[in-house]
Amino acid sequence: MRAPVAIFGIGNRSRGDDAAGPLLVEGLSRWLEEAGLETQFECFEEYQLQPEHALDLVGRRLALFVDARAGLPEPVRLECLVPAGVAFAASTHELSPGETLAVYRAITGEDPPPAFVLGVRADSFELGDEPGEATRAAMREAQRLLVGLCLAPDAARWRKAMNAPTPSLSPCAASPS
Amino acid sequence: MSYGLETAARPETLRRVAIDPISRVEGHGKVTILLDDEGKVHQVRLHIVEFRGFEKFIQGRPYWEVPVMVQRLCGICPVSHHLAASKAMDRVVGARRLTPAAERIRRLMHYGQMLQSHALHFFHLASPDLLFGFGSDAAKRNIVGVAAAHPDTARRGVLLRKFGQEVIRVTAGKRIHGTGSIPGGVNKAVTREERDYLLADLYTFVGWCRDAVALAKELHGADPALYNSFGVFRSGLLSLVGPDGGLDFYDGKLRARDENGAIHFDGVDAADYGTRIHEAVRPWSYMKFPFLADKGEEHGWYKVGPLARVQNCDFIPTPLAEKERREFVDYAGGVPIHAPLAYHWARMIEMLHAAETIKDLLHDDELLGRDLLAGGPRANEGVGIIEAPRGTLIHHYRVGEDDLVTMCNLIVSTTHNNQAMNEAIRHVAKRYLSGKTLTEGLLNHIEVAIRAFDPCLSCATHALGRMALEVSLVDADGTAIDRLVRHGDGTVGREPGA
């Protein structure tokens, strides 16, 4: 039996701010285990999304993609996803989260589970760098939000959090380290 | 092998068409085309911003960390880097011969990656062009469009990808950041249960790979005038071949053929690559241009990857793929096929070979062995060469007495194909871009030529907010007079000049 919620941390740990997604989801995994919630969530770390990742969404009730996001004006942004048209791929091998949902629908013939993306502000992607200070601060905010989302794994609650001026849920007693 | 269109005699009198850039964070490619006043192509260059910080990233690290760290260089084929680095470090720890189990586990990992990568390219990137046509609606020219028109084809592509991913997970320990391969062998055995799990649907996958070869062949045969001439240029071929001359993705000696198919050199050990392959630097490109040293920079460039491998070997050591190779060779009438679009056909033959080899490895009880590590006298230098999905991949390291890496040199597959890709787009541009108006269809012809080589422009990073593809027509004085933008959703808009 699959965990009802899939959480993807996307990025490269050795590419500066791009590490935000994997590091956040790694910390979240530890917290989920400590909180006894690990059977409710399956966490994945991925460099990039590719078509087969659509199959990781089969049988889920909710999905969340945590990703560094260049040019984001606020530290974190929670957005609800809809299956997107797949952009013309000039040479890229990756899919966006919305495109992954579109692949899900195309190959299963069904609507994907409600899915959200948590973008974390990112500026620099240099090989070998650690995340910068601005991204580290954004990650702390994202950690609090992630815990809140996991304490209320419900699409309606997540949409409500998304619409808040600063994405938030109920105050969190703990956060992943 | 002409440089005739690489450098125009008087570029200051020409207009510039720039296809710019694909994405800052995922790799960066740009095509510039200089036209004269009559709209005739005078100069074409493919610029790829290849990140050259790899060596710095690796230097100073303990050698045993390297096979894991190099996976972060590329999000597309991390397993190839993982294994090439492991092979180089085998020499450092004195393991000139791996244990039978370790060698089979590494091969299984690698052939899983080959299958997965070739499936991604054919079903996700190439089949939309091939099934719908190069100038078709960009909004449909993707895997979702393929799924709508050819649902079974798209579904098979995704499931083949998934299977390859599972082979990697079983052998490397994880889907990404695998730690399975280490200097001297592997650190994880394959259990009987894991073997049976991978075998469960394998015969179905082999059948699907056969169908994929048939599809590639059918597409080629349906329009031979196009497929045999699109972007054609002649060049030498380079790849590893096994000790008996057979196709081998994991190990072997370097073999090069000239453009007519005659063997130029053979049996070159990995450690001697530096005496045979040199790299040239050109001021207009960040990416180097490798060439065969004894033929020189002008005449010594070559192509790598499926089209080179399938024609460089003497045979393929699995029966179904060998039958397909013979048909491929017969199609050309005994001379090498140089058509870039034949890469797709060759790639599917290789995918079939990968599936057959996975089957053979899973039926080999040596795979389940528990003796996983070998060693020997410590050395200070190692070279590892592997045939990655896109072509020959070279890792070369020197390690100090303190076990830290002091020198690292990598020649990745896409770099080997640098000149070849330039040649392909030159021929396409000459044929299709002779007017003064930029159209999406024209641009896509260039991109189809680049895609045939399956270049890896990725620098292993990812961030949301993909940049649009931009095409600019720039006058000789630098003024942009036309600009075509392909937005993130695939739509194309003409925008005022900058």
HADDOCK unambig.tbl for C-alpha pairs under 7 A between the chains (distance, minus, plus):
assign (segid A and resid 11 and name CA) (segid B and resid 461 and name CA) 5.93 0.50 0.50
assign (segid A and resid 11 and name CA) (segid B and resid 462 and name CA) 5.31 0.50 0.50
assign (segid A and resid 12 and name CA) (segid B and resid 72 and name CA) 6.58 0.50 0.50
assign (segid A and resid 12 and name CA) (segid B and resid 460 and name CA) 6.54 0.50 0.50
assign (segid A and resid 12 and name CA) (segid B and resid 461 and name CA) 5.43 0.50 0.50
assign (segid A and resid 14 and name CA) (segid B and resid 72 and name CA) 6.50 0.50 0.50
assign (segid A and resid 15 and name CA) (segid B and resid 461 and name CA) 6.51 0.50 0.50
assign (segid A and resid 18 and name CA) (segid B and resid 461 and name CA) 6.62 0.50 0.50
assign (segid A and resid 18 and name CA) (segid B and resid 462 and name CA) 6.60 0.50 0.50
assign (segid A and resid 18 and name CA) (segid B and resid 463 and name CA) 6.75 0.50 0.50
assign (segid A and resid 46 and name CA) (segid B and resid 176 and name CA) 6.73 0.50 0.50
assign (segid A and resid 47 and name CA) (segid B and resid 75 and name CA) 5.54 0.50 0.50
assign (segid A and resid 47 and name CA) (segid B and resid 460 and name CA) 6.81 0.50 0.50
assign (segid A and resid 47 and name CA) (segid B and resid 461 and name CA) 6.72 0.50 0.50
assign (segid A and resid 47 and name CA) (segid B and resid 462 and name CA) 6.78 0.50 0.50
assign (segid A and resid 48 and name CA) (segid B and resid 75 and name CA) 6.68 0.50 0.50
assign (segid A and resid 48 and name CA) (segid B and resid 462 and name CA) 6.23 0.50 0.50
assign (segid A and resid 51 and name CA) (segid B and resid 158 and name CA) 5.92 0.50 0.50
assign (segid A and resid 52 and name CA) (segid B and resid 158 and name CA) 5.12 0.50 0.50
assign (segid A and resid 52 and name CA) (segid B and resid 159 and name CA) 6.87 0.50 0.50
assign (segid A and resid 52 and name CA) (segid B and resid 161 and name CA) 5.98 0.50 0.50
assign (segid A and resid 52 and name CA) (segid B and resid 162 and name CA) 5.41 0.50 0.50
assign (segid A and resid 67 and name CA) (segid B and resid 463 and name CA) 6.59 0.50 0.50
assign (segid A and resid 68 and name CA) (segid B and resid 463 and name CA) 5.32 0.50 0.50
assign (segid A and resid 68 and name CA) (segid B and resid 464 and name CA) 6.74 0.50 0.50
assign (segid A and resid 69 and name CA) (segid B and resid 463 and name CA) 5.17 0.50 0.50
assign (segid A and resid 69 and name CA) (segid B and resid 464 and name CA) 4.94 0.50 0.50
assign (segid A and resid 69 and name CA) (segid B and resid 465 and name CA) 6.78 0.50 0.50
assign (segid A and resid 70 and name CA) (segid B and resid 463 and name CA) 6.39 0.50 0.50
assign (segid A and resid 70 and name CA) (segid B and resid 464 and name CA) 6.62 0.50 0.50
assign (segid A and resid 70 and name CA) (segid B and resid 465 and name CA) 6.62 0.50 0.50
assign (segid A and resid 85 and name CA) (segid B and resid 489 and name CA) 6.25 0.50 0.50
assign (segid A and resid 86 and name CA) (segid B and resid 142 and name CA) 6.35 0.50 0.50
assign (segid A and resid 86 and name CA) (segid B and resid 144 and name CA) 6.80 0.50 0.50
assign (segid A and resid 86 and name CA) (segid B and resid 489 and name CA) 6.57 0.50 0.50
assign (segid A and resid 87 and name CA) (segid B and resid 139 and name CA) 6.93 0.50 0.50
assign (segid A and resid 87 and name CA) (segid B and resid 488 and name CA) 5.59 0.50 0.50
assign (segid A and resid 87 and name CA) (segid B and resid 489 and name CA) 4.52 0.50 0.50
assign (segid A and resid 87 and name CA) (segid B and resid 490 and name CA) 4.46 0.50 0.50
assign (segid A and resid 88 and name CA) (segid B and resid 138 and name CA) 5.86 0.50 0.50
assign (segid A and resid 88 and name CA) (segid B and resid 139 and name CA) 6.74 0.50 0.50
assign (segid A and resid 88 and name CA) (segid B and resid 141 and name CA) 6.75 0.50 0.50
assign (segid A and resid 88 and name CA) (segid B and resid 142 and name CA) 6.58 0.50 0.50
assign (segid A and resid 88 and name CA) (segid B and resid 490 and name CA) 4.72 0.50 0.50
assign (segid A and resid 89 and name CA) (segid B and resid 125 and name CA) 6.89 0.50 0.50
assign (segid A and resid 90 and name CA) (segid B and resid 447 and name CA) 6.21 0.50 0.50
assign (segid A and resid 91 and name CA) (segid B and resid 451 and name CA) 6.28 0.50 0.50
assign (segid A and resid 102 and name CA) (segid B and resid 144 and name CA) 6.86 0.50 0.50
assign (segid A and resid 103 and name CA) (segid B and resid 144 and name CA) 5.93 0.50 0.50
assign (segid A and resid 106 and name CA) (segid B and resid 144 and name CA) 5.89 0.50 0.50
assign (segid A and resid 106 and name CA) (segid B and resid 147 and name CA) 5.68 0.50 0.50
assign (segid A and resid 106 and name CA) (segid B and resid 148 and name CA) 6.84 0.50 0.50
assign (segid A and resid 107 and name CA) (segid B and resid 147 and name CA) 6.58 0.50 0.50
assign (segid A and resid 107 and name CA) (segid B and resid 151 and name CA) 6.98 0.50 0.50
assign (segid A and resid 107 and name CA) (segid B and resid 155 and name CA) 5.54 0.50 0.50
assign (segid A and resid 125 and name CA) (segid B and resid 25 and name CA) 7.00 0.50 0.50
assign (segid A and resid 128 and name CA) (segid B and resid 57 and name CA) 5.90 0.50 0.50
